[in-house]
């Protein structure tokens, strides 16, 4: 049996999945989804929070806390990054979790992606999940095309060119 991959989610991934109506499909992937309690605190839109809480309740998303030692590491990194980048303590917390647990970090934050990559963390974004959902036949071409349209409308920071390329390929299969 394939070992289940563990991923730690940053806030923006959870929100993007919600905005694209893809949250519920995640339970069908061979992935153990985790996030941190400090990330959950950043989700303040009630409808988003309720949907994400349902994933927690059904066991799809595991909410973890940093150990005291990991919190010390977060503050050491905050201090060492002083003035060189604008990562939030929450961003650094998910990176520290990924480092310590040797798992993939899912984020759409370019600064976090760059810093985590320098720390030898495997980093992916929303397209990693989009591709897995499509390639594994979990989400059909028509539904995924609609999901990608919703993503483009809801998040200006996403890689528009790559999303449009995926939409073109999906439309050929409708």
C-alpha positions as CSV (number, residue, x, y, z in Angstrom):
1,X,0.0,0.0,0.0
2,X,1.2,3.5,-0.8
3,X,2.3,5.5,2.2
4,X,0.0,8.5,2.7
5,X,1.8,11.8,2.1
6,X,1.5,14.3,4.9
7,X,1.1,18.0,4.0
8,X,0.9,21.1,6.2
9,X,-1.5,23.8,4.9
10,X,-1.0,27.5,5.0
11,X,-4.1,29.6,5.3
12,X,-4.3,30.7,1.7
13,X,-4.5,27.0,0.5
14,X,-7.5,26.3,2.7
15,X,-9.2,29.5,1.5
16,X,-8.4,28.8,-2.2
17,X,-9.9,25.3,-1.8
18,X,-13.0,26.7,-0.2
19,X,-13.4,29.4,-2.9
20,X,-13.0,26.8,-5.7
21,X,-15.6,24.5,-4.0
22,X,-12.9,21.8,-3.8
23,X,-12.5,21.4,0.0
24,X,-14.8,18.3,0.2
25,X,-12.9,16.5,-2.6
26,X,-9.7,16.6,-0.5
27,X,-10.8,13.7,1.6
28,X,-10.6,11.5,-1.5
29,X,-6.9,12.1,-2.0
30,X,-4.2,9.8,-0.5
31,X,-3.0,12.8,1.6
32,X,-3.0,13.5,5.3
33,X,-4.0,17.1,5.5
34,X,-2.7,19.0,8.5
35,X,-2.7,22.6,9.6
36,X,-1.8,24.5,12.8
37,X,-4.0,26.0,15.4
38,X,-2.5,29.4,14.6
39,X,-3.5,29.0,11.0
40,X,-7.1,28.1,12.0
41,X,-7.3,31.4,13.9
42,X,-6.6,33.3,10.7
43,X,-9.8,31.9,9.1
44,X,-12.3,34.5,10.2
45,X,-14.9,34.4,7.5
46,X,-17.7,32.3,9.0
47,X,-18.7,30.3,6.0
48,X,-15.1,29.4,5.3
49,X,-14.5,28.5,8.9
50,X,-17.6,26.3,9.1
51,X,-16.5,24.3,6.0
52,X,-13.0,23.9,7.3
53,X,-14.3,22.9,10.7
54,X,-16.4,20.1,9.0
55,X,-13.1,18.8,7.5
56,X,-11.6,18.8,11.0
57,X,-14.7,17.0,12.4
58,X,-14.6,14.3,9.8
59,X,-10.9,13.7,10.2
60,X,-9.9,15.0,6.8
61,X,-7.9,17.9,8.3
62,X,-5.8,17.4,11.5
63,X,-5.1,20.6,13.5
64,X,-1.8,20.5,15.2
65,X,0.1,22.7,17.7
66,X,3.7,23.5,17.8
67,X,5.8,22.1,20.7
68,X,7.5,24.6,23.0
69,X,10.8,23.9,21.3
70,X,9.2,24.6,17.9
71,X,7.8,27.9,19.1
72,X,11.3,28.9,20.3
73,X,12.6,28.0,16.7
74,X,9.8,30.2,15.2
75,X,10.9,33.2,17.3
76,X,14.6,32.5,16.5
77,X,13.7,32.6,12.8
78,X,11.6,35.7,13.2
79,X,14.6,37.4,14.8
80,X,17.1,36.1,12.1
81,X,14.8,37.3,9.3
82,X,14.3,40.8,10.8
83,X,14.3,43.3,8.0
84,X,15.0,40.7,5.3
85,X,11.5,39.4,4.6
86,X,7.9,40.0,5.8
87,X,6.8,36.6,6.8
88,X,4.3,36.5,9.6
89,X,4.8,34.3,12.7
90,X,2.1,32.0,11.3
91,X,4.0,31.6,8.0
92,X,7.2,30.8,9.9
93,X,5.2,28.4,12.1
94,X,4.0,26.3,9.2
95,X,7.5,26.3,7.7
96,X,9.0,25.1,11.1
97,X,6.4,22.4,11.3
98,X,7.2,21.2,7.7
99,X,11.0,21.2,8.5
100,X,10.5,19.3,11.8
101,X,8.0,16.8,10.4
102,X,9.7,16.4,7.0
103,X,6.4,17.0,5.2
104,X,5.3,19.0,2.2
105,X,4.3,22.6,2.8
106,X,1.3,23.8,0.8
107,X,1.2,27.6,0.3
108,X,0.5,30.3,-2.2
109,X,2.8,32.8,-0.5
110,X,5.8,33.4,-2.7
111,X,8.0,34.7,0.1
112,X,7.2,31.7,2.3
113,X,7.8,29.4,-0.7
114,X,11.2,31.0,-1.3
115,X,12.3,30.8,2.4
116,X,11.0,27.3,2.9
117,X,12.8,26.1,-0.3
118,X,16.1,27.6,1.1
119,X,15.4,25.4,4.2
120,X,15.1,22.3,2.0
121,X,11.3,22.0,2.5
122,X,9.3,20.5,-0.4
123,X,6.8,23.3,-1.2
124,X,3.8,23.2,-3.5
125,X,0.8,25.4,-4.2
126,X,-2.9,25.0,-5.0
127,X,-2.0,23.6,-8.5
128,X,-0.4,20.6,-6.9
129,X,-3.8,19.7,-5.4
130,X,-5.6,20.7,-8.6
131,X,-3.4,18.4,-10.6
132,X,-3.9,15.5,-8.1
133,X,-7.6,15.9,-8.1
134,X,-7.7,15.9,-11.9
135,X,-5.1,13.2,-12.6
136,X,-6.7,10.8,-10.2
137,X,-10.1,11.3,-11.7
138,X,-11.6,12.6,-8.4
139,X,-12.8,15.8,-10.1
140,X,-14.0,15.7,-13.7
141,X,-12.9,18.2,-16.4
142,X,-16.1,20.2,-16.3
143,X,-16.2,20.6,-12.5
144,X,-12.4,21.4,-12.4
145,X,-12.7,24.0,-15.2
146,X,-15.4,25.7,-13.2
147,X,-13.3,25.4,-10.0
148,X,-10.4,27.1,-11.8
149,X,-12.6,29.9,-13.0
150,X,-13.7,30.5,-9.4
151,X,-10.1,30.5,-8.3
152,X,-9.1,33.1,-10.9
153,X,-12.0,35.3,-9.7
154,X,-11.2,35.0,-6.0
155,X,-7.4,35.3,-5.9
156,X,-5.3,37.7,-7.9
157,X,-2.0,36.3,-6.8
158,X,-2.4,32.9,-8.5
159,X,-0.3,31.9,-11.5
160,X,-3.0,32.9,-14.1
161,X,-1.0,31.6,-17.1
162,X,-0.6,28.1,-15.6
163,X,-4.3,28.0,-14.5
164,X,-5.4,29.0,-18.0
165,X,-3.2,26.3,-19.5
166,X,-4.9,23.7,-17.3
167,X,-8.3,25.1,-18.2
168,X,-7.5,24.7,-21.9
169,X,-6.3,21.1,-21.4
170,X,-9.4,20.3,-19.4
171,X,-11.8,21.8,-22.0
172,X,-10.4,19.3,-24.5
173,X,-11.7,16.5,-22.3
174,X,-15.2,17.8,-21.8
